[in-house]
Amino acid sequence: MKLVKYYNNKDVRLDEDLKPQIYSKEMLVKVKKSGICGSDVLEHYRLAKMKKLGVPYLVLGHEIAGDIVEVGKDITGFKVGDKVFVSHHVPCFECHYCRQGHQTACDLLHNTNFDPGGFAEYVRVPAINIEKRGVFVLGNNITYDEGVFIEPLGCVVRAQKLVNVSKGQTVLILGSGVSGLLHLQLAKVRGAAKVITTDVSEYRLEMAKKLGADTTLYANTDLPSIIKDVNENRLPDVIIVCTGAFSAAKQALECAGPGSKIVFFAVPGPGTTIELPINDYWRNEVTVMTSYGAAPDDLDMAYNWLLAKRINVLDLITHRLPFSKAQEAFDLVCKAGNSLKVVLEPDQPSEE
């Protein structure tokens, strides 16, 4: 089978390997679409993982949609031909953290995956991923393209649940890439009165306008003053950081007002520290938190938003490329120019 091996952001190679063999409680999925996540190009993160595992490369990819082509003899509830989304991580639902509602902090979730990765023609889905609600059968009116967005939208769902985005609020989203644009749309669906987005890219700000942003601002401006001008002299109720830029992290802290909640959906690189104006926050009851990943309930909610056609994800796909052009696809994501979601397609023939 074809698969894509990641050595670093500038060394992404098409290769071949044997199709995975499944056991009695497993299934084999033929990948139709596989999205490239922003985390896939976090080079420091990927290289650190390779060093920890002692391997020269990774097979990445966790935003997949495809078809079940084999099921083990002990599998029930799924059949060959089912169109599915498969979650690469699943929680145990039993540990202290899961019982406290922090399923994405679960040790099992951090140590599960499918084999070998979503940038492969076939993936073996381990029994634990099936048992712990990691496989979703897609309805007929959900396309493979939409299925690719279940995982990224699930992460967005989780973050907005944590900060309780709700009616009447003003939401500031720092960064208008794919995650920022998903946050924008979900905040609107959840009833936010006003959504303000920022970015350094005019292309992305235009997309934010198209998708319903009430105000779009260039990131290199005096955000607190401008936000007050367009928001009845108030700072945002919710601030969602969707870029790892250090400047955005600082802006998030500067834009917090009375009762504001800040959620770091993306964070700066390792070793970064940020000074917190704790005295000001103490007097204004400001909340600062992080959000990581998605649990099955979040994925289920994301699926239902897509099923209801409440979130426009198809317009976020700017490029579809075959595995043979994986390096070009990664370059597009790294440059973050006039591109948003880049999808790899094993079956799409190369033009070369």
Summary of the structure (lengths in Angstrom):
residues: 352
radius of gyration: 20.3
end to end distance: 19.3
largest distance: 63.6
contacts: 1196
relative contact order: 0.16
helix: 34%
strand: 24%
